[in-house]
Amino acid sequence: MNILHIYKDYFPVLGGIENHVRVLAVAQAAVGHAVTVLVCNPGPRTQIVELEGVRVIKAGRLTTAASMPISFSQPWLAARQRADVIHVHSPYPLGEVSGWLLGRGAGLIITHHSDVVRQQGWLRLYGPLLRLILRHADCIIATSPRYIETSPWLRPVAERCVVVPLGVDTTRFGPPAQPFVGPPTLLFAGKLRYYKGVDTLLRALPALPAVHLKLVGDGPMRQPWMALAQELGVAERVHFLGEVADDELPACYHQAHVFVLPANARAEAFGTVLLEAMASGLPCVTTEVGSGTSWVVQDGVTGRVVPAQDVAALTAALAELLADPVRRQRMGQAGRARVLAEFDQTRMAARVLEVYEAVRRSPRRRARIGISGAIG
């Protein structure tokens, strides 16, 4: 099968969607499919390379506006590809339009990773076209049933949606050989962006004396959050670790007692880091933002789910778990079992290929391809 993935960036650019595309592309190439990933180059020249058995085309970029690359060559390159299946990773307007208009009869699959949350003015212009494209896609992949229920973009096309949860490498991420011994330690991992809600977590720390917080990742909110930690008088207990190499990341999960993802907006659509933490045997505390975070973490079973931007509720949940090592262990074991059963990376890749095969059998029958609902 000739498979074409379209997005804006690819490894070595770091990010949740970038990593997801890489995992799928490498897994598909490993079982014999011809896989091309079409993205944009940071610079103006087009480059073609092969990485891990995947042909990667990096189209020249003119500029970037509203977080989207502007490239005239990417749509032209998309039109020249001979693909059986085009898999667009959304939100990415240039990719969605390219896949829809230039697919030449290939099956069109769109993974709706997240709603657009901030660029509402721009969305008023693009929204009608996005709705049209979603109606004409052969299949829309959502990463959780919760997102189909709550997304204003997916609800009208729910009959053509299928749930394929994200997955992680459960061999790479596993429990430590020995429990972590050290001061009470919380861990956050992810891009330091506004919607991650780390400000709420920092505001909880004054009521959690002696508790340390490790922050893995970097981003535009690093300096403001460092300043907030100073203002709150907790800077000595907050450790900004920056970007961590892939091979060092599992050890970060082994050096904490509780993982925290205090998201405050639907831009946090799933939270793959929650899967990494659960696979590593950590209980998780996250928030209810109407996305996959409160579906991945089962409140009271694999961790706690609290209201977003509620400092008191977050503080109470963290204090409760830090004071009860037996409960933490039980939740960590339940989380690991849940990831093994539902969120293994190999299982995810196989589910996506099932979607491709269903679309190929009847590539333009839209809602009649018989894959509505969850795979597996």
C-alpha positions in Angstrom: 0.0 0.0 0.0 1.2 3.5 -0.8 0.6 5.7 2.2 1.0 9.5 2.4 1.0 11.3 5.7 0.5 15.1 5.6 1.4 17.4 8.4 3.4 20.6 9.1 6.5 19.2 10.8 8.2 15.9 11.4 11.1 14.4 13.5 13.5 15.8 14.6 11.0 18.5 15.4 9.6 17.5 18.8 5.9 17.5 19.6 3.0 15.2 20.3 1.6 15.0 16.7 5.0 14.9 15.2 5.9 11.9 17.3 2.6 10.2 16.5 3.1 10.6 12.8 6.6 9.2 13.2 5.4 6.2 15.1 2.7 5.4 12.5 5.0 5.9 9.5 7.9 3.8 10.9 5.5 1.0 11.9 3.8 1.0 8.5 7.1 0.9 6.7 8.4 -1.9 8.9 5.6 -4.2 7.6 6.2 -3.5 4.0 4.2 -0.5 3.0 5.6 2.4 1.0 5.3 5.4 3.3 5.9 9.0 2.5 5.6 11.8 5.0 5.0 15.3 3.4 5.7 18.2 5.8 7.3 21.7 5.6 10.9 22.5 5.9 11.9 25.2 8.3 13.7 26.9 5.5 12.7 27.9 1.9 14.3 24.9 0.1 12.6 21.5 -0.4 14.5 18.5 0.9 13.9 14.8 0.5 15.4 12.4 2.9 14.9 8.8 4.1 14.5 8.2 7.8 13.9 4.8 9.4 12.6 3.4 6.1 10.2 6.4 5.6 10.5 8.8 2.7 10.3 12.3 4.1 9.6 15.3 1.8 10.2 18.6 3.5 8.5 21.3 1.3 10.1 24.7 1.2 8.4 27.2 3.6 7.9 30.8 2.8 6.8 31.9 6.3 4.6 30.9 9.2 1.4 32.6 10.2 -1.0 31.7 13.0 1.2 28.6 13.8 0.7 27.3 10.2 3.5 27.1 7.6 2.9 28.9 4.4 4.1 26.8 1.5 3.2 26.9 -2.2 5.3 23.8 -2.9 3.6 21.5 -0.4 0.2 21.3 -2.2 2.1 20.9 -5.5 4.1 18.0 -4.1 1.0 16.5 -2.6 -0.6 16.4 -6.1 2.4 14.6 -7.5 2.3 11.7 -5.0 0.8 8.3 -6.0 -1.0 7.3 -2.9 -3.7 4.7 -2.1 -4.3 6.4 1.2 -3.8 10.0 2.3 -3.7 10.5 6.0 -3.9 14.2 7.1 -3.2 15.1 10.6 -5.4 18.0 11.7 -5.6 20.8 12.7 -3.5 21.8 9.7 -5.5 23.8 7.0 -2.9 23.6 4.3 -2.8 19.8 4.7 -6.5 19.4 4.9 -7.1 21.3 1.7 -4.2 19.6 -0.1 -5.5 16.1 0.8 -9.1 16.9 -0.1 -8.4 18.7 -3.5 -5.4 16.9 -4.7 -5.9 13.3 -3.6 -6.8 12.0 -7.1 -9.1 9.3 -5.9 -7.0 8.1 -2.9 -8.8 7.3 0.3 -8.8 10.4 2.6 -8.4 9.8 6.3 -8.2 12.7 8.7 -7.0 12.3 12.3 -8.6 15.2 14.3 -6.0 15.6 17.0 -7.6 18.7 18.5 -10.1 21.5 17.9 -8.6 25.0 17.1 -9.0 26.8 20.4 -7.2 30.2 20.2 -7.4 31.4 16.6 -11.1 32.1 16.6 -11.0 35.0 14.2 -9.1 33.0 11.6 -11.4 30.0 12.2 -14.5 32.1 11.3 -13.0 32.3 7.8 -11.7 28.7 7.5 -14.4 27.0 9.5 -17.0 26.5 6.7 -14.3 24.9 4.5 -13.2 22.6 7.3 -16.7 21.4 7.8 -17.0 20.7 4.1 -13.7 18.7 4.1 -14.8 16.7 7.2 -18.0 15.8 5.5 -16.1 14.5 2.4 -13.4 12.6 4.3 -13.7 8.8 4.0 -13.0 8.4 7.7 -12.2 10.7 10.6 -10.1 9.3 13.4 -10.6 10.7 16.9 -8.3 9.7 19.7 -11.1 9.3 22.3 -14.9 8.9 22.4 -15.0 11.9 24.7 -13.6 14.2 22.0 -16.3 13.1 19.5 -19.0 13.9 22.1 -17.7 17.3 22.9 -16.2 18.7 19.7 -18.4 21.0 17.7 -16.5 19.9 14.6 -16.9 16.1 15.1 -20.4 15.9 16.5 -22.1 16.7 13.1 -20.0 14.0 11.4 -20.0 11.4 14.2 -21.3 8.7 11.9 -18.0 8.7 9.9 -15.7 8.9 13.0 -13.8 6.0 14.4 -11.9 6.0 17.7 -8.3 4.9 17.6 -6.5 6.0 20.9 -3.0 7.1 20.8 -0.4 4.6 22.0 3.0 4.4 23.6 5.9 1.9 23.6 5.1 -0.2 26.7 8.6 -1.8 26.6 10.4 1.5 26.6 8.1 2.9 29.3 7.9 0.5 32.2 8.0 0.6 36.0 11.3 1.1 37.8 13.2 -1.8 39.2 13.0 -0.1 42.7 10.5 2.5 44.0 11.7 6.1 43.9 13.3 7.1 47.2 13.5 10.9 47.7 11.5 13.9 48.8 7.8 14.0 47.7 8.1 14.7 44.0 5.7 15.7 41.3 6.5 15.4 37.6 5.1 17.3 34.6 6.3 16.7 31.0 5.3 18.5 27.9 5.6 21.7 26.0 5.5 24.7 28.3 2.4 26.3 26.7 -0.5 28.2 28.2 -3.0 25.4 28.0 -0.8 23.0 30.0 -2.0 24.8 33.2 1.4 24.7 35.0 0.5 28.1 36.6 -2.3 26.3 38.6 0.2 23.6 39.7 2.6 26.3 40.8 -0.1 28.0 42.9 -0.8 24.7 44.6 2.8 24.3 45.8 2.7 26.8 48.7 0.1 24.5 50.4 2.3 21.4 49.8 5.4 22.1 51.9 8.6 20.0 51.1 7.1 18.9 47.8 9.3 19.2 44.8 8.2 19.7 41.2 10.1 18.6 38.1 9.2 20.2 34.8 10.4 18.3 31.7 10.1 20.3 28.5 10.5 23.8 27.2 8.3 26.4 25.5 7.1 30.0 25.5 5.8 29.9 29.1 9.1 28.9 30.7 10.1 32.5 31.7 6.7 33.6 32.9 6.3 30.4 35.0 9.8 30.7 36.4 8.9 34.3 37.5 5.7 33.0 39.0 7.6 30.4 41.0 9.8 33.2 42.4 6.8 35.3 43.2 5.1 32.4 45.1 8.3 31.6 47.0 8.6 28.1 45.7 11.4 28.5 43.2 13.8 26.4 45.2 11.4 23.4 44.9 10.6 23.8 41.2 13.1 22.3 38.8 12.9 23.4 35.1 14.8 20.6 33.4 14.2 21.7 29.8 14.1 19.3 26.9 15.3 15.8 27.7 16.8 13.3 25.3 14.5 10.4 24.3 16.7 7.8 25.9 16.6 9.8 29.2 12.9 10.3 29.4 11.9 7.0 30.9 14.2 7.7 33.9 12.3 10.9 34.6 9.2 9.0 35.2 11.1 6.7 37.6 12.2 9.7 39.7 8.8 11.0 40.9 5.8 9.9 43.0 2.9 11.4 41.1 2.5 12.7 37.5 0.5 15.9 37.0 -1.1 17.3 33.8 -3.2 20.3 35.0 -4.5 21.3 31.5 -6.9 24.3 31.4 -8.2 24.1 27.8 -9.3 21.6 25.1 -6.1 22.3 23.2 -4.9 19.4 25.5 -6.9 16.9 23.5 -5.5 13.6 24.8 -2.3 13.8 26.8 0.1 11.1 25.5 2.4 11.9 28.5 -0.4 10.4 30.7 0.1 7.1 28.9 3.9 7.3 29.4 3.4 8.0 33.1 0.8 5.2 33.5 3.0 2.7 31.6 5.8 3.7 34.0 3.6 2.8 37.0 2.9 6.4 38.1 -0.6 7.5 39.4 -1.7 10.6 37.4 -3.6 13.7 38.4 -5.2 15.6 35.6 -8.2 17.9 34.8 -11.6 17.8 33.2 -11.4 20.0 30.1 -13.9 18.0 27.9 -11.2 16.0 26.1 -9.4 12.7 26.3 -7.5 13.5 29.5 -10.4 12.5 31.8 -11.0 9.4 29.7 -7.4 8.2 29.8 -7.2 8.7 33.5 -9.9 6.9 35.4 -10.8 9.0 38.5 -10.2 7.0 41.6 -8.7 4.0 39.7 -5.6 5.1 37.8 -5.4 8.6 39.4 -7.5 11.6 40.1 -9.4 14.0 37.8 -10.2 17.5 39.2 -11.8 20.6 37.7 -9.5 22.8 35.6 -7.9 25.9 37.2 -9.1 24.8 40.6 -6.1 25.3 42.9 -7.8 24.0 46.0 -9.1 20.8 44.3 -5.7 20.1 42.7 -3.9 20.7 46.0 -6.2 18.3 47.8 -5.8 15.6 45.2 -2.0 15.8 45.3 -1.9 15.9 49.1 -4.1 12.9 49.2 -1.9 10.8 46.9 1.4 11.9 48.4 0.2 10.9 51.8 -0.8 7.4 50.8 1.9 5.2 49.2 -0.2 2.1 49.2 -2.9 3.9 47.1 -0.3 5.3 44.8 1.1 1.9 44.2 -2.4 0.5 43.5 -3.2 3.2 41.1 0.1 2.9 39.3 -0.4 -0.8 38.8 -3.9 -0.2 37.5 -2.6 2.5 35.1 0.1 0.2 33.7 -2.5 -2.6 33.2 -4.8 -0.1 31.4 -2.1 1.0 29.0 -1.1 -2.6 28.2 -4.7 -3.4 27.4 -5.8 -0.3 25.5 -2.9 2.0 24.6 0.0 -0.1 23.4 1.8 1.5 20.4 1.7 -1.7 18.3 -2.0 -2.1 18.9 -2.6 1.5 17.8 -0.6 1.1 14.6 -2.6 -2.1 13.7 -5.9 -0.3 14.3 -4.9 2.5 11.9 -4.1 0.0 9.2 -7.5 -1.6 9.8 -9.0 1.8 9.0 -6.9 2.1 5.8 -8.0 -1.3 4.6 -11.6 -0.5 5.2 -11.3 2.7 3.3 -9.5 1.0 0.4 -12.2 -1.6 0.1 -14.8 1.1 -0.5 -12.8 4.4 -0.8 -15.6 6.8 -1.7 -18.7 5.4 0.0 -18.2 7.8 2.9 -20.4 6.8 5.8 -21.1 3.3 4.4 -17.6 1.9 4.9 -18.7 0.1 8.0 -16.1 1.3 10.5 -18.1 3.8 12.6 -17.3 3.4 16.3 -14.3 2.1 18.0 -11.8 -0.3 16.5 -11.0 -3.3 18.7 
